[in-house]
């Protein structure tokens, strides 16, 4: 581990800076009876993936809207940009609401971040590459005694044990959207309020997105075969992954969902009018600058 910077105003990070591959062997065990039992659940900062929300809301028998309202808080992933969702702690404190004296009360459906601990997943996209890649880092917090346990395994083995291949595969489309937005930077401009709301609903409020896809307005624009649409509406996972496709099309123009002919024409007309308006505004600014010279 690198030494902390001298006179740094920030506390040392618990995340080890070295990037690790999946075949790296680590030593760790969390077990009932260890001296730090439940300590990591007493001060949480847990970001949720769309699949985390799907699993937890189903576990609790809630709609996604109810789960978001009662168990989460939104946060900005970047200033004036797309939002993420974090698990809300107990009222007036920082502990996880699912913590019990026996351990996690939703263990079979616990979030991705909980499954990974003490490993951190780092999703990255290198310049010039079309797809993202994953690396890992080790989290060592002062209170955690699990690193002193003798049990050794590779990170890949730990991921298998914790059920993470499924969780990562079903969050991949969402992570790609976030990386694409961050890597595109100012080239796509500041997102509109409508696009931010659409991203939030589609990724996190799955039941509200289902009502949107089932609406006549959606079918008037998108030409999804009836049998495919029925399957999507009846299966949460299919609906979630369809939502990622929908956002790639709406936000980045990566067409994969057929649109009805008249809707395509209207969309092209709106884009053409927008381009003409931008050109007029640019010409007006240039004329104004010339007058000031």
N, C-alpha and C positions, 0 to 999 in steps of 0.2 A: 504494500500500500504506500502511495506517495505521502510524504510528510505534509501536514497542513501548512498553508502560507503563514509566515510570521505576521503578527499583528492583524490578522484577518478579522473583520467585523462579524463574520459569519461562523456559526458553530461547525465543527467537523461533520461532514456528511457520513451517515451510516452506510452509504452505498460504496463498496470498493470500486475504484476507478477502472480496474482492468476489465476488458471485454472478454468473456469466456465463451467457449464453444460448448455444444451439447455433450461432448465426450469428456469434459472436465470432471474430475472426481472431487466431490466436496464431502464434508462431514457434518451431519446435523441429525437431530431427532427431537421432536416435540412429543411429549407423553404426559399423561396424567401422573401427578406426583412430582414432576420436576419443579424446582424452586420458583421458576418464573411463570408457572401455569396461569394462563389467561392474561398475562401482563400485556401482550401485544394487542389484545382486544380492548384494552382499557383506554387507549388514546389513538383513535382511528383516523385515517385519512384515506378512504377507500373509494377509488374511482370505479364506476360500474360500466361494463360493456353492455350493448343491447341484449346479448344472450344471457348475461347475468340477470338483467331485469326480467327477461322472459322466464327464467327458471324460478326466480324468487317470487314473482307475482303469482305464478301457477302454484307454487308451494303454499303460499298464504291464502289462496283462493280469492284473489283480488283482481280487479281489472288493472291494466297498466296505468290508467289515469289515477286510480285510487292508490296504487303502490307509489307512484311518483309523488303524489300529494302527501302521503303519510310517512314515507320512509326515506326520502331523498332530498337533496338540495342541488340546484344547478350551479355550474361554475363556468367561467370563460376559459377555454383552452388557449385563446389568444385574444388580445384586446380587440373589441368590436367584431369578434369572429364567432365561429361556431361554438356551441356549448357542449359541455360534458355534464355528467351526473355523478354525484357522490352520495354514498350512504350517509344518512343523517344519524348522528349519535344520540344518546339518551338526552332527554330534556335537561338543560342546565349542566351538562357534563360532556365528556369526550369518549365515553365507553360505547362499544357496539351494542345496539339494541337487541341483538340476538345472542348475547353472551349469557351463559348460565353457569352455576357452580360446577356443573358436569362438563362444561365445554360449549361448543357452538351448537345453538339450538336449530340451525338449518344446515347442518354439516354436509348432508348429501347434495345440497344445492348452494353451497357457499360460493362467493364470488371468485373470479379469476385471481385477483390480487391476493386473496387469502390462500388459495391453492398454491400459488407460486412461492410464497414466503418460505425461506429467506432468500429466494432468488428473485431478481428483477428482470423482467422481459424488456428488451430494448428493440423496438421496431424502427428500422431506418431505411431510407432510400438514398442511395448514392447518386451524385450528379451524373446524368446521362443514362441511368438505368431505368427500365420501365417497371420493374417490380421491386417490392421492398424485401429486405432481408432481416433476419432476427439474430440478435446476440444476447448474452446474458451477463449479469453482474451479481455480485454477492452482497447481501444486506447484513451488516453486523451492528446491531443496536446494543447499547451498554447493558440493558436489562436481560438480554436473551442468553440463556444458559445452554440452549440447544446445540450451539457450536462446540461445546465441550463434551458432547456425547460421542461415543465411539463408532456409531453407525456411519458407514461410508457408502457412497453410491455416485453414479454419474448424474449430471443434470438431466440427461435424456431419460434415465431410469426413474428419476424423481418425477419428471413430467408425466410419464406413463402411470406411475403409482397414484398421482394426484388427479388423474382424469383430464389433464390439460390438452392433449392433442385435439379432443373434441371441442373444448372451449376455444382454443386458438383458431381452429378451422372455421368455426361459426362466427368468430369476431373478425376474421381476416378482411372481409369486405368493408366493414366499418373502419378498420385501421387504414385501409387503402384510401378511403375517402378523406380521412384526416390528413394523411401524409401528402396526398395529392393537393389538397387545399393549401397546406403549409409550404409545399415545394413550389407551387405556382405563384405564391406571394402576390405582389401588386399587379401582376399581369392580368388577373381576372377581375381586378377591381374590388372595392369594398362590397361585401355581400349585402343584399337588400334585407329589410326586415322580414319580408315574406319568405325569402330563401332560408333565412335563419330559423324561422318558425317551422318551415317545411322540413328542414333537417332534423329539428328536435322531435317533431311529431313522428316522422318516419322511422327514426332510429330508436326512440325511447318509448313513445306512447303507442305501442303496437295495436291496441284495440281501437284507438281513434284512427290510426292509419287503415285498419281493416274497414271501418265505416267509410272512409274516403275512397278506397279501392272499390267498394261495393256500390258506390253512388252512381247515379245516371250520368253525372257530370264527368266522371272518370271514363266511363264506357263511351261517352260521346267523343272523347279525344283519343283514347288508346284502344287499339284493336287486338285485345287478348282473347284467344279462343275460349268459348264458354266452359269447356271441360277443364282447361288449364286454370281459368279464373276461379272456378269452383274449388279446385284442389288447393290453390293458394289461400283462399279465404278460410278454408277448413283446417289448415295446418299452420301453427305459429312459426315454426322454423322456416317453412317455405315462404310465408308472408314476410318474415324478417329479411331473408336473402333477396327476395323480390324487391323489397324496399331499397336495398343497397344498389341494385340495378337501376331502379327508378331515379335515385339521386344522381348516379353517374350520368344518366341521360339528361336530367333537368339542369344540373349544376355545371356539367362539363361537356355536354353535347355528345356523349358516347352512346349513340343510339343502339339499343338492343330490344326495345319494346316497340312493336309496330304502332304507328299512329294512323288514324283515319285520314283519307286524302284531304278532306276539307279542313281538318285541324292542322295538317302540315302547311297548307296554303295560308291559313290565318297566321300561323307562327312565322312563316317567312315574311309575310306582309308586315307584321309587327317589328321584326328584326330590321327590315329594310327601312321602315319609318324611323326606328331608333337611330340607325346609322345616318340617315339624312338629317335628323335633328342634331346629332353630335357634330356633323360636318358644318351645319349652319352656325352652331355655337362657336366652333373653332374659327370659322371665317370671321365672325363678328368680333372675336377677341383679337385676331390679327389686324383687322381694320382699326380697332380701337388703339392698339399699340402703335400703328403707323401714324395715327392722328396726334399721339402724344410726343412723337419724335420731333 
